[in-house]
Amino acid sequence: MITVYSETQESSICRQFKLDIQTLVFPGGEVQVTIDHKADPDFLLIVTNLTSSQDVMTLLMVTDALKLAYPGVPIRLEMPYVP
C-alpha cells in the first residue's frame, strides 16, 4: 500500500494533506498511476510497505508521476521494510 502526503511549512506549523492516488493495472501487467494535483507543497512524503514486486513497480510509477506533477518539490520516502 502506498500513501502520499503533501506537506507545507507555515511559520512553526506543518500542514499535511493526503493526496488521492488511483492505480490501474492493465491485463498485460502495466501500471498506470493518476494523482490528484493540489496546492504547491514544500515537500511530498511517500509512506509505503512493499510486499511484492508489483508494489515496487507501483512505487516507481508513483514517484515518476509525482516528479511530473510537482517539478522541483523534494520527495521523502518512509519505507520501514524492504522484502
Buried (B, 14 or more C-beta within 10 A) or exposed (E): EBBBBBBBEEEEEEEEEEBEBEBEEEEEEEBEBEBEBEEEBEBBBBBBBBEEEEBBBBBEBBBEBBEEBBEEBEBEEEEEEEE
